[in-house]
Amino acid sequence: MRSDLLNAPVYKFSGRIEHWLTTFHRGFWGLPDGERSKWEDISKGDVFLFHGTKPEYINDTDAGGGVIGVGVVGGFDIKDR
């Protein structure tokens, strides 16, 4: 393990599994403008836990929630749409 990750802040981002599929496909996780301040605390090198919640549009009674991925922030970008 990289030693710089041992002291890195860890954030958990939760969302429905359908939203995560879109996020991984497009490379962006979006927040409304009113939530922009949450991004201001995040820095390159921080660790994200991606948490998937029960699906809304997939009818599967066995589907629950849990951590579906881990990532390290490598950079930032702002997308208009």
C-alpha positions as MATLAB code, in Angstrom:
seq = 'MRSDLLNAPVYKFSGRIEHWLTTFHRGFWGLPDGERSKWEDISKGDVFLFHGTKPEYINDTDAGGGVIGVGVVGGFDIKDR';
ca = [
       0.000    0.000    0.000;
       1.202    3.503   -0.735;
       2.261    5.183    2.498;
       0.598    8.475    1.514;
      -2.804    6.743    1.573;
      -2.466    5.736    5.222;
      -3.212    9.281    6.398;
      -5.456   10.402    3.525;
      -8.994   11.581    4.303;
     -11.652    9.014    3.388;
     -15.065    9.993    2.027;
     -18.073    7.764    1.363;
     -20.303    8.636   -1.569;
     -23.631    6.817   -1.689;
     -25.958    6.484   -4.614;
     -28.297    4.048   -6.281;
     -26.490    1.398   -8.276;
     -28.050    2.713  -11.509;
     -26.416    6.095  -10.905;
     -23.029    4.475  -10.310;
     -23.252    2.635  -13.621;
     -23.750    5.986  -15.353;
     -20.929    7.552  -13.323;
     -18.417    4.857  -14.213;
     -19.447    4.955  -17.860;
     -19.226    8.755  -18.181;
     -16.481    9.466  -15.639;
     -18.421   12.073  -13.650;
     -20.370   12.119  -10.398;
     -22.673   15.105  -10.338;
     -23.925   17.283   -7.524;
     -26.400   20.142   -7.663;
     -24.886   23.635   -7.391;
     -26.191   23.898   -3.821;
     -23.885   21.007   -2.851;
     -20.749   22.526   -4.394;
     -19.232   23.301   -0.984;
     -18.872   19.563   -0.333;
     -16.396   19.332   -3.209;
     -14.280   22.177   -1.862;
     -12.980   20.010    0.997;
     -11.764   17.275   -1.360;
      -8.127   17.222   -2.453;
      -5.991   15.204   -4.828;
      -4.953   12.031   -3.016;
      -8.115   11.702   -0.906;
      -9.749    8.281   -0.824;
     -13.354    7.651   -1.918;
     -15.497    4.682   -0.958;
     -18.255    4.198   -3.519;
     -21.380    2.869   -1.816;
     -24.240    1.468   -3.850;
     -27.715    1.531   -2.366;
     -30.711   -0.624   -3.210;
     -31.701   -0.199   -6.867;
     -34.737    1.876   -7.722;
     -35.377    0.769  -11.296;
     -34.237   -2.854  -11.109;
     -36.763   -5.172   -9.528;
     -34.482   -7.501   -7.561;
     -35.472   -8.345   -4.004;
     -32.024   -9.858   -3.322;
     -30.174   -6.661   -4.235;
     -28.986   -4.794   -1.194;
     -26.329   -2.173   -0.707;
     -22.649   -2.085    0.039;
     -19.264   -0.740   -0.955;
     -18.803   -1.313   -4.684;
     -15.469    0.411   -5.235;
     -12.592    2.442   -3.886;
     -10.741    5.255   -5.627;
      -8.085    7.882   -5.081;
      -8.781   11.412   -6.304;
      -6.485   12.180   -9.201;
      -7.926   15.509  -10.319;
     -11.005   17.666  -10.721;
     -13.137   18.885  -13.544;
     -16.352   20.866  -13.789;
     -18.915   19.840  -16.324;
     -21.648   22.275  -17.367;
     -24.273   19.606  -18.066;
];
